Amino acid sequence: SKWRIVFPNNGRQRKDWKQASTLYSGNRIQTTKYTWFTFLPQNLFEQFHRLGNLYFFFLVVLNWFPQVEVFHREIAMLPLIVVLLASMIKDAIEDYRKYQFDKKINFSKTRVYDK
């Protein structure tokens, strides 16, 4: 429960302002979950926390062994790939909309009141 402290840069509280500026480097809003580099690994990590996806992944792994192969390997992978791709596309669109809204908020004009 840290409180955010905002000091006007007017020279009177220079020491306090320097201390606060090291704790809070910016005033930017960021609600997005992913970046370009972390989207695929982080999304797959979150997808495989769901029990249904783990079950289908287990079936895919079993079908790679010829002794227990029930379906063709490609057919067993199809439901898992469809579900993962649909979830990834949904998450990517949602995160992009958050990015656009954050950008709109961060570049909006504000008024600063100072004595």
C-alpha positions as CSV (number, residue, x, y, z in Angstrom):
1,S,0.0,0.0,0.0
2,K,2.4,2.7,-1.2
3,W,1.1,6.2,-1.6
4,R,2.0,8.2,-4.6
5,I,3.6,11.5,-3.8
6,V,3.6,14.3,-6.4
7,F,5.8,17.3,-5.9
8,P,5.8,20.3,-8.1
9,N,9.2,21.0,-9.5
10,N,9.5,24.5,-8.1
11,G,12.9,24.3,-6.3
12,R,11.6,24.5,-2.8
13,Q,11.3,20.8,-2.3
14,R,14.2,19.7,-4.5
15,K,15.4,17.0,-2.1
16,D,12.0,15.4,-1.7
17,W,11.4,15.6,-5.4
18,K,14.6,13.7,-6.2
19,Q,13.7,11.0,-3.7
20,A,10.2,10.6,-5.1
21,S,11.4,10.6,-8.7
22,T,13.6,7.6,-8.1
23,L,10.7,5.6,-6.8
24,Y,8.3,6.7,-9.5
25,S,10.1,7.0,-12.8
26,G,7.2,8.1,-14.9
27,N,3.6,9.0,-14.9
28,R,2.7,6.7,-17.8
29,I,-0.3,4.3,-17.7
30,Q,0.3,0.8,-18.9
31,T,-2.5,-1.8,-18.7
32,T,-1.2,-4.1,-21.4
33,K,-0.2,-7.6,-20.5
34,Y,2.2,-8.5,-23.3
35,T,5.0,-7.1,-25.4
36,W,6.1,-8.2,-28.8
37,F,8.7,-10.5,-27.3
38,T,6.7,-11.9,-24.5
39,F,3.4,-12.6,-26.2
40,L,4.0,-16.1,-27.4
41,P,5.7,-17.6,-24.4
42,Q,3.6,-15.8,-21.8
43,N,0.3,-16.6,-23.7
44,L,1.2,-20.3,-24.1
45,F,2.1,-20.4,-20.4
46,E,-1.3,-19.0,-19.5
47,Q,-3.1,-21.3,-21.9
48,F,-1.6,-24.4,-20.5
49,H,-2.7,-23.5,-17.0
50,R,-6.2,-24.6,-18.2
51,L,-7.0,-28.2,-17.5
52,G,-8.7,-28.7,-20.9
53,N,-5.7,-27.6,-22.8
54,L,-3.4,-29.9,-20.8
55,Y,-5.7,-32.8,-21.5
56,F,-5.6,-32.2,-25.3
57,F,-1.8,-31.8,-25.1
58,F,-1.6,-35.1,-23.2
59,L,-3.6,-36.7,-26.0
60,V,-1.3,-35.2,-28.7
61,V,1.8,-36.6,-26.8
62,L,0.2,-40.0,-26.6
63,N,-0.6,-40.1,-30.3
64,W,3.1,-39.7,-31.1
65,F,3.8,-43.2,-29.8
66,P,2.9,-45.8,-32.3
67,Q,1.7,-48.3,-29.6
68,V,-1.1,-46.1,-28.4
69,E,-1.8,-44.1,-31.5
70,V,-5.6,-43.9,-31.9
71,F,-5.9,-41.1,-34.5
72,H,-3.4,-39.7,-37.0
73,R,-0.9,-37.4,-35.3
74,E,-2.2,-34.3,-37.2
75,I,-5.8,-35.0,-36.4
76,A,-5.1,-35.3,-32.7
77,M,-3.2,-31.9,-32.8
78,L,-6.0,-30.1,-34.7
79,P,-8.4,-29.4,-31.7
80,L,-5.6,-28.1,-29.5
81,I,-4.2,-25.9,-32.3
82,V,-7.6,-24.4,-33.0
83,V,-8.3,-23.7,-29.4
84,L,-4.9,-22.2,-28.8
85,L,-5.0,-20.0,-31.9
86,A,-8.5,-18.7,-31.1
87,S,-7.4,-17.8,-27.6
88,M,-4.2,-16.2,-28.9
89,I,-6.1,-14.1,-31.4
90,K,-8.6,-13.0,-28.8
91,D,-5.9,-12.1,-26.3
92,A,-3.9,-10.2,-29.0
93,I,-6.9,-8.1,-30.0
94,E,-7.8,-7.4,-26.4
95,D,-4.2,-6.4,-25.6
96,Y,-4.0,-4.2,-28.7
97,R,-7.2,-2.4,-27.7
98,K,-5.7,-1.8,-24.2
99,Y,-2.6,-0.4,-25.8
100,Q,-4.6,2.0,-27.9
101,F,-6.6,3.2,-24.9
102,D,-3.4,3.6,-22.9
103,K,-1.8,5.6,-25.7
104,K,-4.9,7.8,-25.9
105,I,-4.8,8.5,-22.1
106,N,-1.0,9.0,-21.9
107,F,-1.0,11.6,-24.7
108,S,-4.1,13.5,-23.5
109,K,-3.7,17.1,-22.3
110,T,-3.7,17.7,-18.6
111,R,-3.7,20.8,-16.4
112,V,-1.3,21.2,-13.6
113,Y,-2.1,23.5,-10.8
114,D,0.7,25.2,-8.9
115,K,0.7,28.2,-6.6
